[in-house]
Each structure stands twice: as structure tokens, then as C-alpha cells.
Amino acid sequence: MNDTMEKTIGQMVAEDYRTAQVFKAHKIDFCCKGNRTLLEVAEKKGLDLEILLQELDAVQHNKTEDESDFKNWPLDLLIDYIEKKHHRYVEQQIPILKQYLNKLCKVHGNKHPELFEILEHFSASAGELAKHMKKEELVLFPMIRKMVGSTQDKKALGRPQFGTIKNPIQTMMEEHDNEGERFRKIAALSSDYTPPADACNTYRVAFSLLQEFEEDLHRHIHLENNILFPKAEILEKRLLNN
């Protein structure tokens, strides 16, 4: 128990992604705000710490879920996975969701004006995520791959133009925070993606896809904030000190 209390929630999810289902159930942000301890979260949200510990213990002893051990993956493999799994998903789903949300606004906007706010937030997020992913793919990820290559080839690592990898990582994490906050607003406006009583099938599908998008984004950010970025900083430090 002491070990659990000392870890951040981001570390807990990095070590066993099954714990994420407990944090999701209690609306605890484990990706953008994963640097908090369980005690800090419980006190801030008024949750029973003992119940949280029991629920975490229960899911960790449940062997039915097959979860990849991402924390032990080589960094270049993890980057490949993030790009092919999560970046590609975002690129594919954005136009689909925009089409659905625009249709909802036209058909149901008079009775449900919150749809216009949801569309506004999602459109803003779509634009920012597109720029964000390009910065990762063109600047940050190539540098991490270069560090992995330096380790394999036993070559010296030159300092990049941005000084240290901590600088672009800090920028990426701030942008993650921004998108996390934007989707918290979307979730609140949509009553946690609950369609209203008069919702048609299109309405229900749109909210389901929007919720799926947020869940994928949480996992995406978790892999970067809690696994990839900390390990990249450690690798850079080791290379520069050799």
C-alpha cells in the first residue's frame, strides 16, 4: 500500500493500464494531470481513499484483460505505435465527427443549442491536434529516434537546436493540457455523451463516436506523458553524460 501511495496516478497507469478504468469511473484525469498522487486526488475530489485502493487492487488482480506492457517497449517502437494507432485514428475520425456534428447542429440546434458549443470546441481541438501531431512527427519524435540510434550505434549525441528535449516535451504537455480541458467542456456540455430523449440515431452515433474519440485521446496522451516523455528525458541525460 505504501508503494501505491507514493506513486503518481500516471505512474500507476503506466505500470498497469487496467487501473485506468478505476480513474475513469471516478472522473480522475490520469493523462494530462497524471503527476498527482492518489491522496492528492482523493482529497481534492472528496473521494474515499480506502475505496479507491480496494478498487485498484481488484482490477490489478483481474487477469482477464490483455494489456500490452508499453512501459517496456523500445522508444522507437512506442513512437511507431503512437503514430500508426493514435495519430492515424485522429486524422481519420476528425472529418467524420465534423460531418456528424454539423448535421446535428442543422437538425437539432434549435432545441439543443449546446450542440453549437460542442462543434466549436471540437473544431478548435481538431485544428490544434493537427498542428500538434505534426510538431511531434517532424521535431520531437525524430529526435527521440536519433537518441535511440545513438544508443545502438554507440555514437555521441549532439545537442539539438532546441537545447534539450525537455523543451519540446514541455510544449507538447502544455498542449495536451489544453486539449484535455477542451474535452472536459465537451463532456460537460453533452452530459457525459448522453443523448437527450428526443435524439435520433445520428445523434446517438455522433455522441458515441465523440466519446470514443475522447477515450482514445486519453490513452494517446497517457502513452506520451507518462511513458514516452519521461523515458526520453532519462535517455537524453544518460547519453549526454557519457
Buried (B, 14 or more C-beta within 10 A) or exposed (E): EEEBEEBBBBBBBBBBBBBBBBBEEEEBBBBBBBEBBBEEBBEEEEBEEEEBBEBBBEBBEEEEEEEEEBBEBEBBEBBBBBBEEBBEBBEEBBEEBBEBBBBBBEBBBEEBEBBBBBBBBBBEBBEBBEEBBEBBBEBBBEBBBBBBEBBEEEEEBEEBEBEBBBEBBEBBBEBBBBBBEBBBBBBEBBEEBEBBEEBEEBBBBBBEBBBBBBBBBBBBBBBBBBBBBBBBBEBBEEBBEE
